[in-house]
């Protein structure tokens, strides 16, 4: 199969990111430059979702063998280095959906859909949060299944683990997301990414 032409790297991609198998849904829509490195995209997704960047990550495209992430030199099955590839390359075969996996022990998987590719707006700083739905699950809660158990426990005062689960966050509401905090954190990351050395 012939690869589709690469998009103009001066453009941006509008991404819809959703944590798989989680209810209520946790969805973020963000815009990023097409030439963003995948390790930097990882940081964008961490902040946009609300994760804490404490675990390995991996990008992949369904039906493709190539994976990008953190290289383990002792593992022959290790993915390609994410800091040596860009979103442009990930989309080079015309795919509009890819996967972002994080915290392999807990199996947090995300589906990322490219909603649009458009010229960058000179008045908009990137990465840019468009919208956010649903609060990020607590860190290290045990993946999607653990999160489901957690939500049941905090909602039911008679649940055996109600009090211990509430200790994670007594005011946790899965429907409430602090978009202002996400935007502030992305602004901080934006300054950092602007100082990063780009690919040759």
C-alpha positions as CSV (number, residue, x, y, z in Angstrom):
1,X,0.0,0.0,0.0
2,X,1.4,3.4,-0.9
3,X,1.6,5.8,2.0
4,X,-0.5,9.0,1.8
5,X,1.4,12.2,1.3
6,X,2.6,13.8,4.6
7,X,0.5,16.8,5.6
8,X,2.1,20.2,5.8
9,X,4.0,20.3,9.2
10,X,2.9,23.9,9.6
11,X,-0.6,22.7,10.1
12,X,-2.3,21.5,13.3
13,X,-4.2,18.4,14.1
14,X,-7.4,18.5,16.1
15,X,-7.4,15.4,18.3
16,X,-10.2,13.8,20.2
17,X,-8.8,11.6,23.0
18,X,-10.9,9.3,25.1
19,X,-10.0,6.9,27.8
20,X,-11.2,3.4,26.8
21,X,-13.7,1.4,28.8
22,X,-14.5,4.2,31.3
23,X,-17.9,5.5,32.3
24,X,-18.7,8.4,32.6
25,X,-16.6,9.1,29.5
26,X,-13.4,11.0,29.9
27,X,-12.8,12.9,26.6
28,X,-10.5,15.7,25.7
29,X,-10.3,17.7,22.4
30,X,-6.9,19.3,21.8
31,X,-5.1,20.9,18.9
32,X,-1.4,20.3,18.4
33,X,1.2,21.0,15.7
34,X,1.6,18.2,13.2
35,X,5.3,18.3,13.7
36,X,5.1,17.7,17.4
37,X,7.4,14.9,18.6
38,X,5.6,11.9,20.0
39,X,7.3,12.2,23.4
40,X,6.0,15.8,23.6
41,X,2.6,14.6,22.5
42,X,2.7,12.2,25.4
43,X,3.2,15.2,27.8
44,X,0.3,17.0,26.2
45,X,-2.0,14.1,26.6
46,X,-0.9,13.5,30.2
47,X,-1.8,17.1,31.1
48,X,-5.0,17.3,29.0
49,X,-6.3,14.1,30.6
50,X,-5.0,14.8,34.1
51,X,-2.5,12.0,34.5
52,X,0.7,12.4,36.5
53,X,3.4,11.1,34.0
54,X,4.6,8.3,36.3
55,X,4.5,5.3,34.0
56,X,5.8,4.2,30.6
57,X,3.7,5.0,27.5
58,X,3.3,3.8,23.9
59,X,1.7,5.0,20.7
60,X,0.5,2.5,18.1
61,X,-1.7,2.2,15.0
62,X,-4.1,-0.7,14.7
63,X,-2.9,-3.1,12.1
64,X,0.6,-1.7,12.1
65,X,3.6,-3.4,13.8
66,X,5.4,-0.1,14.5
67,X,5.1,1.2,18.0
68,X,6.7,4.3,19.6
69,X,7.5,4.8,23.3
70,X,10.2,4.6,25.9
71,X,13.0,2.4,24.7
72,X,14.2,-0.4,26.8
73,X,17.6,-1.5,25.4
74,X,17.4,-4.8,27.1
75,X,14.0,-5.7,25.6
76,X,14.1,-6.9,21.9
77,X,10.4,-6.1,21.7
78,X,10.9,-2.5,22.8
79,X,9.1,0.2,20.8
80,X,10.9,2.7,18.6
81,X,12.0,5.9,20.5
82,X,9.1,8.4,20.7
83,X,11.6,11.3,20.8
84,X,12.7,10.4,17.2
85,X,9.3,10.5,15.6
86,X,6.5,13.0,15.1
87,X,2.8,13.0,14.8
88,X,3.3,13.6,11.0
89,X,5.0,10.2,10.8
90,X,2.3,8.5,12.8
91,X,-0.3,9.7,10.4
92,X,1.9,9.1,7.3
93,X,-0.3,6.1,6.1
94,X,-3.5,8.1,6.1
95,X,-4.8,6.6,9.4
96,X,-7.0,8.9,11.4
97,X,-7.2,6.8,14.6
98,X,-4.4,5.6,16.7
99,X,-3.9,4.4,20.3
100,X,-2.1,5.8,23.3
101,X,-1.4,3.4,26.1
102,X,-0.2,4.4,29.5
103,X,0.7,2.6,32.8
104,X,0.9,-0.9,31.4
105,X,0.4,-2.5,34.7
106,X,-3.0,-0.9,35.0
107,X,-3.8,-0.9,31.2
108,X,-5.0,2.6,30.7
109,X,-5.7,2.7,27.0
110,X,-6.8,5.7,25.0
111,X,-8.3,6.0,21.5
112,X,-7.1,9.1,19.7
113,X,-9.1,10.3,16.6
114,X,-7.9,13.0,14.2
115,X,-11.0,15.1,13.8
116,X,-9.4,17.6,11.4
117,X,-6.1,18.9,10.0
118,X,-6.1,22.6,9.4
119,X,-3.7,25.6,9.0
120,X,-2.3,26.8,12.3
121,X,-3.9,30.0,13.6
122,X,-1.1,32.6,14.2
123,X,-3.1,34.0,17.1
124,X,-3.5,30.6,18.9
125,X,-0.8,29.1,21.1
126,X,-0.4,25.4,20.7
127,X,-1.0,22.9,22.2
128,X,-4.6,24.2,22.7
129,X,-7.4,22.7,24.7
130,X,-10.7,22.9,22.9
131,X,-13.0,21.1,25.4
132,X,-12.9,18.6,28.3
133,X,-15.5,16.1,29.5
134,X,-15.2,14.0,32.6
135,X,-12.7,14.0,35.4
136,X,-9.5,12.0,35.1
137,X,-9.6,8.8,37.3
138,X,-7.3,8.9,40.4
139,X,-3.8,7.7,39.8
140,X,-3.0,4.1,40.5
141,X,-6.7,3.1,41.1
142,X,-6.3,-0.1,39.2
143,X,-7.2,0.6,35.6
144,X,-10.7,0.8,34.2
145,X,-12.0,-2.0,36.3
146,X,-10.5,-0.6,39.4
147,X,-12.0,2.8,38.6
148,X,-15.5,1.2,38.2
149,X,-15.2,-0.4,41.6
150,X,-14.0,2.9,43.1
151,X,-17.0,4.8,41.7
152,X,-19.4,2.3,43.1
153,X,-17.7,2.4,46.5
154,X,-17.7,6.2,46.9
155,X,-21.4,6.4,45.7
156,X,-22.6,3.9,48.2
157,X,-22.2,4.7,51.9
158,X,-22.9,1.1,52.8
159,X,-20.2,-0.3,50.5
160,X,-17.5,-2.2,52.4
161,X,-14.8,0.1,51.0
162,X,-16.7,3.4,51.0
163,X,-14.6,5.1,53.6
164,X,-11.2,3.8,52.4
165,X,-12.0,4.7,48.8
166,X,-13.1,8.2,49.8
167,X,-9.7,8.8,51.3
168,X,-8.3,9.1,47.7
169,X,-10.3,12.3,47.2
170,X,-13.3,13.1,49.5
171,X,-14.7,15.5,46.9
172,X,-14.2,13.4,43.8
173,X,-16.9,13.9,41.2
174,X,-16.4,12.1,37.9
175,X,-18.5,14.6,36.0
176,X,-16.5,17.7,37.1
177,X,-13.3,18.7,35.2
178,X,-11.2,21.8,35.9
179,X,-10.7,23.1,32.4
180,X,-9.0,26.2,33.7
181,X,-6.3,24.1,35.5
182,X,-5.7,22.1,32.3
183,X,-5.3,25.3,30.3
184,X,-2.9,26.7,32.9
185,X,-0.8,23.5,32.9
186,X,-0.7,23.4,29.1
187,X,0.5,26.9,29.0
188,X,3.4,25.9,31.3
189,X,4.2,22.9,29.1
190,X,4.0,25.2,26.0
191,X,6.8,27.3,27.3
192,X,8.9,24.1,28.0
193,X,8.2,22.7,24.5
194,X,9.2,25.9,22.9
195,X,12.7,25.4,24.3
196,X,13.0,21.8,23.3
197,X,15.5,20.9,20.6
198,X,13.6,19.9,17.4
199,X,14.3,17.0,15.1
200,X,17.1,17.7,12.6
